[in-house]
Amino acid sequence: MKKIMQERYSCREFNSKKIDNSVIEEILDLTRLSPSSCGLEPWKFMVVSKENDLKELGQICNDQAQVSGCSHAIIVIARNDLKGGCDFIKAQVDRKPRTPERLQKALDHFAARFDPQTNEELMHYASLQCYIASANMVNIAQSLGVKSCIVAGFDPQKLDKFVSLGEHFKPVLIIALGYSDEIAPSKTRQSLDKIVIYK
């Protein structure tokens, strides 16, 4: 992990080598193990790999070349269908063995927590969980020799249309993945004493 954290960087120029589907699947399979608040996993991951789709996605991302030129782009999507009685919450809660009474108690808990929230508040909550998964994704990719770039600059309306999953799903980040001939730049970060506060 130390080597990954020291050497991972935001790749801006990918070469033409494509990532094997098995590697993409491994990255996503490990990413899905990421922690999330209450274990709800309010995310989806859309894989984009066709040349025309990557070109369109690159245009949506303000013509960022690392998106149109990558091997695969992963669109990280938050979901806000988190009301207490929704099918998604029920399915997530029901994964663990529970008596009917404990199941209802859990559903009541989520209803009390989420039902008063607006769609925007729920999306903010879900987006925070997506950021956790995204951080893991780029480090997992690095461990497999795959370079990455996290992209947050895009036209939201055009990306919503590109994803086309409906009002309860909103793209929050794009992860460009691929191989590169770039030499990793030296990492510049604040020193530990400048960012850590002991109390």
WOURDA-V782776 format. One record per pair of residues at least 12 apart in sequence whose ideal C-beta (glycine too) atoms are under 7 Angstrom apart, sorted by the first residue. I is the first residue (numbers start at 1). J is the second residue. D is the distance in Angstrom with one decimal. If there is no record, write none. Layout:
i | j | d
I | J | D
I | J | D
This chain:
i | j | d
4 | 139 | 5.3
4 | 142 | 4.9
4 | 143 | 5.5
6 | 187 | 6.5
7 | 142 | 6.9
7 | 184 | 5.7
8 | 138 | 6.4
8 | 139 | 6.2
8 | 142 | 4.2
9 | 184 | 5.2
9 | 185 | 6.0
9 | 187 | 6.9
10 | 149 | 4.7
10 | 150 | 6.7
11 | 66 | 6.5
11 | 147 | 3.8
11 | 148 | 6.2
11 | 149 | 5.1
11 | 180 | 5.0
11 | 182 | 6.2
12 | 66 | 5.0
12 | 149 | 6.5
13 | 66 | 6.8
13 | 180 | 6.1
13 | 182 | 5.6
14 | 66 | 6.6
14 | 69 | 5.2
14 | 70 | 4.8
14 | 71 | 6.4
14 | 147 | 6.7
14 | 178 | 3.4
14 | 179 | 6.4
14 | 180 | 5.2
15 | 179 | 5.4
15 | 180 | 5.9
15 | 181 | 5.3
17 | 71 | 6.9
17 | 179 | 4.4
18 | 71 | 4.9
19 | 71 | 4.5
19 | 72 | 5.6
19 | 146 | 6.0
19 | 177 | 6.2
19 | 178 | 6.6
23 | 144 | 5.9
23 | 146 | 6.6
24 | 47 | 6.4
24 | 72 | 5.6
26 | 144 | 6.7
27 | 137 | 6.4
27 | 140 | 5.3
27 | 141 | 5.4
27 | 144 | 6.6
27 | 146 | 7.0
28 | 45 | 5.7
30 | 140 | 4.8
31 | 133 | 5.5
31 | 136 | 5.6
31 | 137 | 4.5
31 | 140 | 6.0
34 | 132 | 5.5
34 | 133 | 4.2
34 | 136 | 4.6
35 | 132 | 6.2
36 | 129 | 4.2
36 | 132 | 6.6
37 | 129 | 5.9
40 | 92 | 5.4
41 | 92 | 6.9
42 | 78 | 6.1
42 | 79 | 4.9
42 | 82 | 6.3
42 | 126 | 3.8
42 | 129 | 5.5
43 | 76 | 6.5
43 | 77 | 6.4
43 | 78 | 6.2
43 | 79 | 6.8
43 | 129 | 6.3
43 | 130 | 5.0
43 | 133 | 5.8
44 | 77 | 4.3
44 | 79 | 6.6
44 | 169 | 6.5
45 | 74 | 5.4
45 | 76 | 6.1
46 | 75 | 4.1
46 | 77 | 6.2
46 | 163 | 6.1
47 | 72 | 6.1
47 | 74 | 6.0
48 | 72 | 6.8
48 | 73 | 4.4
48 | 75 | 6.5
49 | 71 | 6.9
49 | 72 | 4.7
54 | 67 | 6.8
54 | 68 | 5.4
54 | 70 | 6.6
54 | 73 | 6.1
55 | 68 | 5.0
56 | 162 | 6.9
57 | 73 | 5.7
57 | 162 | 6.6
60 | 154 | 5.3
60 | 155 | 5.4
60 | 158 | 4.6
60 | 159 | 5.3
60 | 162 | 6.0
61 | 151 | 5.4
61 | 153 | 6.1
61 | 154 | 4.5
61 | 174 | 6.3
62 | 153 | 5.2
62 | 154 | 6.7
64 | 151 | 6.1
64 | 153 | 6.8
66 | 149 | 4.8
66 | 176 | 4.9
67 | 151 | 5.9
67 | 174 | 6.4
67 | 176 | 5.2
70 | 176 | 3.9
70 | 177 | 5.9
70 | 178 | 4.2
71 | 177 | 6.0
71 | 178 | 3.8
71 | 179 | 6.8
72 | 177 | 4.8
73 | 174 | 5.6
73 | 175 | 6.9
73 | 176 | 5.3
74 | 137 | 6.9
74 | 175 | 4.4
74 | 177 | 6.6
75 | 163 | 6.1
75 | 171 | 5.1
75 | 174 | 5.4
76 | 130 | 4.9
76 | 133 | 6.8
76 | 134 | 5.3
76 | 171 | 7.0
76 | 172 | 5.7
76 | 173 | 4.4
76 | 175 | 6.5
77 | 163 | 6.4
77 | 165 | 6.7
77 | 169 | 5.1
77 | 170 | 6.7
77 | 171 | 5.2
78 | 123 | 5.7
78 | 126 | 3.7
78 | 127 | 4.6
78 | 130 | 4.9
78 | 170 | 5.4
78 | 172 | 5.0
79 | 126 | 5.6
79 | 168 | 5.7
79 | 169 | 5.3
80 | 119 | 5.0
80 | 122 | 3.9
80 | 123 | 4.4
80 | 126 | 5.9
80 | 168 | 5.4
81 | 168 | 4.1
82 | 114 | 4.8
82 | 122 | 5.1
82 | 126 | 6.9
83 | 114 | 5.7
83 | 115 | 5.5
84 | 107 | 5.7
84 | 108 | 7.0
84 | 110 | 4.7
84 | 111 | 2.3
84 | 114 | 6.0
84 | 115 | 5.3
85 | 107 | 6.8
85 | 111 | 6.4
89 | 107 | 6.9
89 | 110 | 5.3
90 | 107 | 6.7
93 | 106 | 4.8
93 | 107 | 6.1
123 | 170 | 5.5
127 | 172 | 4.6
130 | 172 | 5.0
130 | 173 | 6.6
134 | 150 | 6.3
134 | 173 | 5.2
134 | 175 | 6.2
137 | 175 | 5.7
138 | 150 | 6.3
138 | 175 | 6.4
141 | 177 | 5.7
146 | 177 | 5.4
146 | 179 | 6.9
147 | 178 | 6.0
147 | 179 | 6.4
147 | 180 | 4.6
148 | 175 | 5.8
148 | 176 | 6.5
148 | 177 | 5.3
149 | 176 | 4.4
150 | 173 | 6.0
150 | 175 | 5.9
151 | 173 | 6.8
151 | 174 | 4.2
151 | 176 | 6.1
152 | 173 | 5.7
154 | 174 | 6.6
159 | 171 | 4.9
